[in-house]
Amino acid sequence: MALFLAPTSPKVQRRLSSGGAFLSVAAALALLLNCKETMRAILFDFGGTLDFPRHWLDRFVTHYQAAGINIERAELDSAFSTATRKAYARSAMLRDYSLLQLVGFLVELQFENPDVRDAAAMRRLRAEASFRGTIEELKMQIRDSFVAESAVGFAISRPLLGLLAKRLKIAVVSNFYGNLDRVLAEADLARSVTVIADSGRLGFYKPDPRIFAASLAQLGVHPQDTVMVGDSIRKDCAPARAMGMTAVWLRHREFSGREAVPSDPVDFTIDSLEELKDFGWLAD
């Protein structure tokens, strides 16, 4: 029977998935502190987890709209998915790309979609009197604001990883583009990370259990001694839990107002990475 962290006040309250009953704060704290005795490693997803707590598609929609491009999530979804697949296929070319270069490349691919191009063209027509920029400048605005937002997330992740690294081995396990090592180094996160599992380098993608198994092997730990933290139940939590890891779901704010308990099993649900400090792994 799975237990779920209900990150309300107090944060450590937990709910039983079957009956909705709540443990006392004292009992929840005792269970969380027990994790300290057994956990040896923690795996993190990257996009939507360590960089900024939103899915990249939702973030792109926000930055397109901030640039004055009237496009909705459903309209951008196809362009985003196609661009992601194309970039995965070109991961060998992208291995030396910075985050800025990578995001710029993804935006270029997204603009190949006629819906995106048409929306950008309409933005120019509506603002002809005041807007003197070009489509290229719109692309740069989207790219730059996306990367600036990531820097905000890195400022939260950096000290947290530093604290966790004092107690646990850390791996970053991500469906990425072959350049995750450079991105983590630029963000000053790499110094706290023992293993980087980039699907663009390994050739297999979450939820494929091989990417998790490779990470565990490099860390030298067993699944039962490991925590997986990610924003995707299907790609992060469910496969990790099936292997015997403790699964922690980072719930994005887009889930507000929805059913708090996910349909697939997770062990804990958090709304912020900083809530990991409440799990007892940093206790003396």
Residue pairs with C-beta under 8 A, 6 or more apart in sequence:
1 16
1 17
1 18
2 17
2 265
2 266
2 267
3 14
3 15
3 16
3 17
3 23
3 31
3 267
3 268
4 14
4 15
4 16
4 17
4 260
4 261
4 266
4 267
4 268
4 269
5 11
5 12
5 13
5 14
5 248
5 267
5 268
5 269
5 270
5 275
6 13
6 14
6 15
6 22
6 260
6 269
7 251
7 269
7 270
7 271
7 272
7 275
10 25
11 275
11 278
12 25
12 28
12 29
12 32
12 278
13 22
13 23
13 25
13 28
14 22
14 23
14 28
14 31
14 268
15 21
15 22
15 260
15 261
16 22
16 23
17 261
17 265
23 31
29 280
32 278
32 279
32 280
33 280
33 283
34 280
35 227
35 246
35 279
35 280
35 281
36 167
36 279
36 280
36 281
36 283
38 224
38 225
39 168
39 225
39 226
39 227
39 246
39 281
40 168
40 169
40 219
40 221
40 225
40 226
41 168
41 169
41 170
41 171
41 194
41 216
41 219
41 221
41 225
41 226
41 227
42 164
42 168
42 169
42 170
42 171
42 226
42 227
42 228
42 229
42 281
43 170
43 171
43 172
43 173
43 212
43 215
43 226
43 227
43 228
43 229
43 240
43 245
44 50
44 161
44 170
44 171
44 172
44 173
44 229
44 230
45 172
45 173
45 174
45 206
45 229
45 230
45 231
45 232
45 235
45 236
45 250
46 172
46 174
46 176
46 180
46 183
46 184
47 55
47 56
47 174
47 175
47 176
48 54
48 55
48 56
48 230
48 231
48 232
48 250
48 252
49 229
49 230
49 231
49 236
49 250
49 273
50 153
50 154
50 157
50 161
50 172
50 189
50 273
51 150
51 153
51 154
51 157
51 187
52 59
52 149
52 150
52 152
52 153
53 153
53 231
53 250
53 252
53 253
53 272
53 273
54 62
54 252
54 253
54 254
55 231
55 252
55 254
56 80
57 73
57 76
57 77
57 80
58 73
58 252
58 254
59 146
59 149
60 76
60 80
60 107
60 110
60 142
60 146
61 71
61 72
61 73
61 76
63 141
63 142
63 145
63 146
63 149
64 71
64 76
64 116
64 119
64 142
65 71
66 141
66 145
67 123
67 138
67 141
67 142
67 145
68 123
68 126
68 127
68 131
68 138
69 116
69 119
69 120
69 123
69 138
70 119
70 122
70 123
71 115
71 116
71 119
75 115
75 116
75 119
76 110
76 115
76 116
78 113
78 115
79 109
79 110
79 111
79 112
79 113
79 115
79 116
80 110
82 109
82 112
82 113
83 106
83 109
83 110
83 112
83 113
84 106
86 109
87 94
87 102
87 105
87 106
87 109
87 177
88 175
88 177
88 199
88 200
88 205
90 177
91 176
91 177
91 178
91 179
91 200
91 201
92 178
94 102
94 105
94 177
94 178
94 179
94 200
95 178
95 179
95 182
95 200
95 201
96 179
96 182
97 105
97 177
97 179
97 182
98 179
98 182
98 183
98 186
99 147
99 150
99 183
99 186
99 187
100 143
100 144
100 147
102 177
102 179
102 183
103 143
103 146
103 147
104 139
104 140
104 143
107 139
107 142
107 143
108 139
110 116
111 117
111 120
111 135
111 139
117 135
120 135
120 138
121 135
123 131
123 138
124 131
124 135
133 141
150 187
151 187
154 187
154 188
154 189
156 273
156 274
157 187
157 189
157 273
158 187
158 188
158 189
158 192
160 273
160 274
160 276
160 277
161 170
161 189
161 192
161 193
162 191
162 192
163 277
163 282
164 170
164 192
164 276
164 281
164 282
165 192
165 193
166 282
167 281
167 282
168 227
168 281
169 194
169 195
169 219
169 220
169 221
170 192
170 193
170 194
170 195
171 193
171 194
171 195
171 196
171 197
171 215
171 218
171 219
172 180
172 184
172 189
172 193
172 195
172 196
172 197
173 197
173 206
173 211
173 212
173 215
173 228
173 236
174 180
174 197
174 198
174 199
174 206
175 199
175 205
175 206
175 235
176 183
176 198
176 199
176 200
177 198
177 200
178 198
178 200
178 201
179 198
179 200
180 196
180 198
180 200
180 201
181 190
181 196
181 198
184 190
184 193
184 196
190 196
194 218
194 219
195 215
195 218
195 219
197 211
197 212
197 214
197 215
197 218
199 205
199 206
199 211
202 210
202 211
202 214
204 210
204 211
205 211
206 212
206 232
206 235
206 236
206 239
207 234
207 235
207 236
207 238
207 239
208 239
209 239
209 242
209 243
212 228
212 239
212 240
212 243
212 245
213 243
216 222
216 223
216 226
219 226
222 244
223 240
223 243
223 244
223 245
224 244
224 245
226 240
226 245
226 246
227 245
227 246
227 247
227 248
228 236
228 237
228 240
228 241
228 245
228 246
228 247
228 248
229 236
229 248
229 250
229 273
229 276
230 236
230 237
230 240
230 248
230 249
230 250
231 249
231 250
231 251
231 252
233 249
233 262
233 263
233 264
233 266
234 264
236 247
236 249
237 247
237 248
237 249
237 262
237 264
237 265
237 266
238 247
238 264
238 265
238 266
240 247
241 247
241 265
241 266
241 267
246 267
246 268
247 265
247 266
247 267
247 268
248 266
248 267
248 268
248 269
248 270
248 276
249 262
249 266
249 268
249 269
249 270
250 270
250 271
250 272
250 273
251 260
251 269
251 270
251 271
253 271
260 269
261 269
262 269
268 279
270 276
